[in-house]
Amino acid sequence: MNFFEHQDNARRNTGLLIFLYVLAMIAITVLIFVPVAVVVAYSQTVDIDYSHLDASGSRGLGFGLLLDEVVAFFAVFLVVSAIIGGGTFWMTSQLSAGGGERVADMLGARRVSPSTTDLKERRLLNVVEEMAIAAGLNVPTVFVMDNENSINAFAAGYKPNEAVVSVTRGTLELLNRDELQGVIGHEFSHILNGDMRMNIRLIGTLYGLELLVYVGWMILRSGTSSRRYSSSNKNAGGAAILMFIGIGVIIAGSVGMFFSSLIKAAISRQREFLADASAVQFTRNPGGIAGALKKIGAPTVGSVVTNENATSVSHMFMASSFKSFFSAMFATHPPLDERIKRIDPTFDGKFPARIVPVSDYDERDTHKDSRSQVTSGFNANVQTTSSPVTSTVDDSSAITNAMNGIGSIDIEQLLSATALLDSLPPQVINMTNNADGAVAAMFAVLIDKDSNIAAKQFDVIRSRESDWGLNASQNIVTLLATQSDAAKFALVQRSFPALRLLGVTNYQRFRQTVELLIAADGKIDLFEYAISALLLRDLDVHFGLERSGVTHYYAASAIRKQICLILSYVAYSGATEIDAARRAYEAGCCQFDKADAIGIAGTMLDAPLCKLNDFDAALRAVAVAKPAIKKKVLEAVIACVIADNKITPREEELVRAMCAMIGLPCIAAEQMRALIHQSF
């Protein structure tokens, strides 16, 4: 499956979750209704109402009695739903406020500073950066669970560009770089396959189901206390009733916990096999993830997480985070030996008896060798300037391959990401390891090559920032003078962990400055638009200035006009003649209509009607469409771009901006050129 199919599959899993959730509530209602009915019958023995007896002396089974029982059942159902639903809503609200960072806080994880000097943490950040940029994502914030000496990890967040990645201290201490890369590749599979959103929803849902146990204990304790201090038989009887109800609610709540464990197991197990396979695909190194799993199997290591909240989020971890008597039935992860054999068929089932921690000396050498190996012979292939590329391609096959590459990683993309990061000046890398330096670098990326416009932009920075900020921006402009747009985009993606440390007030000031820099020349070019889309869209969500997009459109016909405008804008952007633009537009329409014939062909807008502001508004509509529609629109755009057998720098920027705006992993420049360079 490709990125879009995984997203749709995640949506179907949400439907399964809702079905199991409702089923669990019905089962719990039945279990609670029985003791409640018994209690009601017991309470009526003191004063029996004979009006329900028929002529034969037996209690009637008339409509009125049946109606009373149905009403009672639904009353119990409403109470159960209120408790479970209220718990689910409360926990979901708590998580929605912080997303992945909230989960990391629950587990006592510590944010790793981008400027850390710890060699093991530095290696972890490097691996995450390479993987994120290869995937076309903003670099996630990284956390470490310092109190956990086992090997484990998780990724959490609502959307790929909002993710965090967290590992245990044992993961840092015991895994070499290849094994760590395998673990991070496993987690990026969850990020790209839509698993994270489901995982967070599961936390809220399962909390609601398990809440009844705590409610039952409260009722039982209340009944016990009342009975202990009661002075009459009447009060003692009431206390006994409370205790009886409490026990019944606890039993019903235990059923909720049973269902929650089944739900976690049903949804999680197969995803772990997929994530292991993806880790191998991403790194082309089976020994990485297999080696990590083998070390987890060592008797002195394991993957158990001791934090009290680990059980609630066990489905999020790379390996099983706890052990229980019923672990075989409710396991959220397949057995280790089975996972390893799927990767390494030669595995004999024997785990290492002892694991030696990676030393600082080995860490320094391993890091250096790994970076030199992945970049040797490759930097020469990284273009430092953009220019049109031409060839003849099989459009249909090229588009299919391009779409399959979105949200996926292969070794070439990983090598390219590593090379792009290594091509950036070390001084710039060091500066973007803290918030102030990252801000200065983002300003520098937006400085125009025209000296007159640049002077106006520096005046903006001078009026709003400190002398240090102005000088830093000027220095970075000089250092980035020979860098490609692709390298600048990689720098922006890499700077996200530092920018997330700004705080709301500083971010709002930064945001205003970015907008002023872009507007300094009175117009917005595509590069500026792409940078602002990449930079501000996700930071707005992070700082609570905008909500993460909720799906509004489920049919392409609902945004037909917006699709026409997008294809028209793209067609004009890559053509110098009206006939060429029309051919490109028709190619995009034909590609779109293959998948969804809504009749958009022949409605190309006139050039004066295709402005960047309208293009932006159209993309925002597509951003809240279901993944399948986003896929069709992007396919049509790619068909439009390659209709003339060339890709211009403007078209590269346009596709990159589009991906950023509609919430997709960005297509790297190398992937765009591959549409032309390779025979698909």
Disulfide bonds with the S-S distance in Angstrom:
none
